[in-house]
Structures are given as structure tokens and as C-alpha cells.
Amino acid sequence: MRPKALIAGVGMTRFMKYPDKGLKELGTEATQAAVADAGLELGDLEAAYVGNCAAGLVTGQESIRGQVILATIGVGKIPIVNVENACASGSTALSQACMAVTAGIYDTVLALGVEKLSHPDKMKSFAAFAGAMDQDELNEMLEALTKQAEAGGAEGGAGQNRSMFMDVYAMAARAHMENYGTTKEQFASVSAKNSFHGSMNPRAQFREALSVEDVLNDRLIVEPLTRSMCSPIGDGAAAAIIVSERKARELAAKKPVRVVTTVMHSGWNHTEDEPDTVQLCAHDAYEEAGVGPEDFDVVEIHDASAPGEIMAYEQLGLCPKGEGGKLVEDGHTRLGGRLPVNTSGGLLRKGHPVGATGLAQMVELTEQLQGRSGERQVKGAKLAMAQNGGGKSGNDAAAMVVTILQAD
């Protein structure tokens, strides 16, 4: 899709565990911040797309999540569409909002992602992750992951004392190490880099800067992943105001950011020589935008695990296959490097309230392109990309989105 849509304002909460806040408080805080950032009023909103992944399992709120959240601040009457699409729920909400504006249906639309993922009973949180795959295949998958973990010298417990997706990432990481010689130190370099970026982000869940040694010495979750190599469970919300070109001209002083393209694909059982969902999205996005991976100034990647970021470098064409470990080890993806990645701290340090993650990436990149990221600012940033996805379908992610933004 080639949208004729722009981001006029963004807002988000700090990502962390909020024992005393629910979906309403989190969602409305991000919404009000985004509306104010755009220089608009709540009454200017003509429609809303609200991304959420796990509320039904964690809080019990089903069916009308967006309506319940937005009614708290008097937003109703307008069309409110609830979007659930695994970890890509937020970026899917953005994509749907952009399509509605591009089609000329609306001039001003809210895209909101919100998640209350933490719970005193951790099994509820883990069940939310397990729900992101075919339930008929779940027990077989958990059994296979347990055997894989034990073969690698780790305890079983996928889906019980950790998210089952950490076992999926660990299995892929071990294969990457075997096939390309990628090292555990290179995985740790991702976490250390992102912790440095996150230490400068006041909205990040974790703000302590870690060394490679700190990451390696952290508690082992499942070989080769230590705790610092895994994204945390947390709560939060992020929002963007999507406007038409006509509306953007009225808000020119706010320097709206153009959504050049947003591309989505779903997973399937592909063969080894076929492109996966990330590669498909990237290919289509580059073609539609008329750019290549060498053209970006800043990128946000779905680093649900440290190895996931390294593999995404390769899938997105930021480096040749097998060279992702060297790319981060050499400092190229750190602030000051040739292509800073996850200047927000990424999912590893900013946090990963799954339904909010895709829109949090939009907040970071929009602010980067507007030159207002403070200590984390990438000088002269003009073109940015985000990759966000999740769930499991066949041998791939269930939902994947790549979005390209440009300073207008």
C-alpha cells in the first residue's frame, strides 16, 4: 500500500508494570498525549483503530476493548474498530488507519495500541503468548520445545516458567550459531547496545546500561538466552494521530511525518528456499517506496529476543545472511554507527506490552524524524523503517508488518 497519510502527533506512556493501572488509564494517557501533540482536540477524531492482543485472557475484557477505553475520556459515537493481530496488533491498527485516510473516508484517525500484560498469576501472562499459535498444535509444540531445551542443557518449562516464544527464539539462535558461527557474545552485544539506548529513554521499562559481560552473567533462561536477552513482560500504551494530506497542510507547523508505505504479510509453511514474512514485507516495502536497505537513517526492529534482532538484520537486507552478529559487534547499529537500530532501547529495554509495541515504534521514529529525541537523536534522520510481528503460523510468524516513514 502507498498511503496518502501522515502522522501528525504521537504519545505514549512509560512501559513498565502498573499494578494499579488498567487498560483505561493506560490507553487514555497515550491518546490524550497524541492528540495534544498533533495540536488537535479529542472532538477532531473521526475514527479510531485500537490494537490489543491479550486483554481477554489477562483482564477478561473482550469484544469492545477500544470502546471501553475511549469512553473514559468521552470519545464515542465515531467508528471504533478493535484490532487483534498478535504482537503486530499495534502496527496493524496503524496500517488500517492509514488505509482509511488514504481511501478518503476520514481526515483524522486515532491509531492506539494498549496492553495490560502483567498479572500476579504469571500463568495468565504466559497463556496470552501461548494463545498466539494454533491451539490444536500447542501441546505438540511445547513438547518439542522442551526436548530441544533439555538437549541444549536447559530445564524444560516452555510456557510454564517463561514465554514459549523464548524457546522458539532459542532454538533459532542455536541453529544460527551452528550455521554461521554466531556467538553468544554477539547476542549479548545486542542487549548491551539496546540498554545503552534505553538508558537515555525516559519511557523505557529498564534504564540501566549493561555491558556485554553483564548480559552474559545474567540468569540463564534457555540456552543461549540469558534474562537480559529476552524482552520483559510489561504494560503500556502508545498512539499516533493519522491525518490526510489536506489536514496535514493545516498542521504544517507540527512537521507531520509521512507514512511512505506499510506492508503486511501472514505466515505459512514455506520451504527453506522461499522468503519468510519479514523478507516478503521488506521486499514489497522497498519496492513501493523506491528505496533500499542502505537508504535508512534509523530503524526499529522487533527484538523480542537478542538473536531476533540479529536475524532481522539479515532478513531486512541490512547485511548479508550470516553477518548479523558481526554487524552489531562492530558497532554499526549503535548510536553513532552507520545505521542505528532500536534507539528507543527496543523491546529488550523499552519493554514489550505486545499490543502497544508496533505503535511505540512509530512514536520513536516519528520523534527521530522530527528531530526531538534528545540524547538519542540520530543527526539528520530523514528516512526510517519499523519491523514488527509475532504469533506463530506454520514455520513462520503469524503476522508481520514493515512500515517506512519519511520526514515530510
Secondary structure, DSSP 8 states (H G I E B T S, - for coil): ----EEEEEEEE---B--TT--HHHHHHHHHHHHHHHTT--GGG--EEEEE-SSHHHHT---S-HHHHHHHTTT--SS-EEEE--GGGHHHHHHHHHHHHHHTTS-SEEEEEEEEE---SSHHHHHHHHHTTS-GGGHHHHHHHHHHHHHHTT----BTTTB-HHHHHHHHHHHHHHHHH---HHHHHHHHHHHHHHHTT-TT-S------HHHHHTS-EEETTEEGGGB----EEEEEEEEEEHHHHHHTGGG--EEEEEEEEEE-----TTS--HHHHHHHHHHHHHT--GGG-SEEE---SBHHHHHHHHHHTTSS-TT-HHHHHHTTTTSTTSSS-B-TT-HHHHH---HHHHHHHHHHHHHHHHTT--GGG--TT--EEEEEEEE--BTTB-SEEEEEEEEE-
